[in-house]
Amino acid sequence: MDYGMLLGWLHQFVALLLYPVIITLAIALMATLWELGMASCERLSTLRQFERVQQLASAKHQFQRHATKRLERVDLLARSGPILGLMGTLIPLGPGLTALGTGNIDILATALTVAFDTTVVGLLIGLVAYTIGRLRRRWYEQTWQALSDVPE
């Protein structure tokens, strides 16, 4: 197999990933905004409901499932956002550098714009999701403590 042909296929494969990465970043941004709203509602009502439950054993089990599910989701967003942003940065740089070599500044400018925009969006997703995760962990520890203080 020709080495140049293999590199050509690799380049085509990577180029095909740009739009799925951008779409996934958009979905991750919407999911992060959704989680932000859910965290606000959760702080205002859901956690207080757990603290008021009379059947302690079932409340602890329900709370543990609730907390695990919520934390897994924001942890996934906090980790995947920056990774997708980095992918969105590196993918257009190949064609951008090729355009620079041929003197096509317009393609280079577009590639760099996409690269920087995806980086910022990915980092924003990671930052917001990380913050939500840290706040939720603190809230869940407080709620767990309140559940543990109730006599059985």
N, C-alpha and C positions, 0 to 999 in steps of 0.2 A: 504494500500500500504506500502510496506517495505521501511523504510528510507534509507537503504543501496542501494536498487535498484534505488531509486530516485536520490541519489547522483551519482550513476554509470551512469545514463542517462544524468545527468547534465554534468559530466566529458566528456562523449562522444560528447555531443553537443558542448561544448567549444573547444574540440580538433579538431572538424570539422571546426571550424572558422579560424584556423591558416592559411591555404592556401588562402582562400578568403581575409583575412586581408593582407597577403603579396602581393597578386596580386593587390589589391586596392591601397596599398602603392606604388607599381611600377607605376600604372596608375597615381596616384596623383603626383609622382615625374616627370613623363613625362609631365603632365599638367602644373606643376609649371615651368618647363624649357620652355615649349611653351609660357606661360604667360610672362616669362622673355624676350623672343624674341619679343613677341607682344608689350610689354611695350617699348622696344628699338625702334621699328618701329613707334610706336605711338608717341613717343616723337619727333622723327625726322621728321615725315610727317603728321600724321593724325590730331594732335591738331592744327597745322598751317593751315590746310585746313579749319577747323572750324572758325578760326579767320579771314579768308579771304572771307567768304561767305557774299553775299550782302543781301539776304533776312533774316533779323535778327530773326524774329519770328520762322521761320522754323528751322533756325540754332540752336536756343536755345533749341527747342524741340528735335531735332535730337541729339544734344550734351548731353542733360539730359538723354535720353534713352541709348546712348552710354556709358556714365559714369556710370550709374547705373548697366548696364549689366557687365561691366568690373570689377567694384568694388565688386559686389556680388560674382563673380567667385573667385577672389583672397581672399576675406574674408572667403569663404567656405574652400579653401585650407589651409589658415592660421589656421583655427580652427580644421579641420578634420585631418591634418597631424599629429600633436602631439597626438590626440586621437587614431588614428590608430597605431602610434608607441607604445603607452602605451598598447594597446591591444596585439600587437605583442610581447611586453615584458612579459606580465603576462601569456599569453596562454602557452608558452613552459616552464614556471617555474614549473607548476604542475608536468609534467612528469620528469622534471629535478630533482625536490626534491624527487620524488619517486625513481628515479635512484640512488640518493645519499643514500637513505635509504637502498637500496639493494647492494650498493657498486659498481655500474656501473658508473665509472667516465667518460667513453666515451660519454654516453648519456647525462650526466650532462654537459659536456663541449660543446656538440653540442647545447643543449638547451640554455645555457648561451650565446653562440655566436649568435644564432638567436635572443635572447632577446635583447642583446646590439645593434646588427645591426639594428633591426627594430626601436629601440629607436632613434638611431642617424639619420636614414633616416626620421623618422617622425618629429623630431625636425628641421632637415634641411629644409624640406618642409614648416614647419610653419614659420621658420625664413625668408626664401626667399620670400614666399608669403606675409608675413607681411610687409617686406621691399618694395615690389612692390606696395602693397596697400597704404602705406604711401606716397611713391613717386607719385603715380597716384593721390591721393587726393590733393597733393600740385599742381601738374600740372593742374588738373581739376579746382581748385580754381583760378589759374592764367588765364586759358582760359576763365572761366566764367566771371572773372573780365574784360577781354579784350572784350568779347561779350557785357557785360553790359555797357561798356564805349562808344560803338558805338552808335551814335544818330540814332533814329528810323525814 
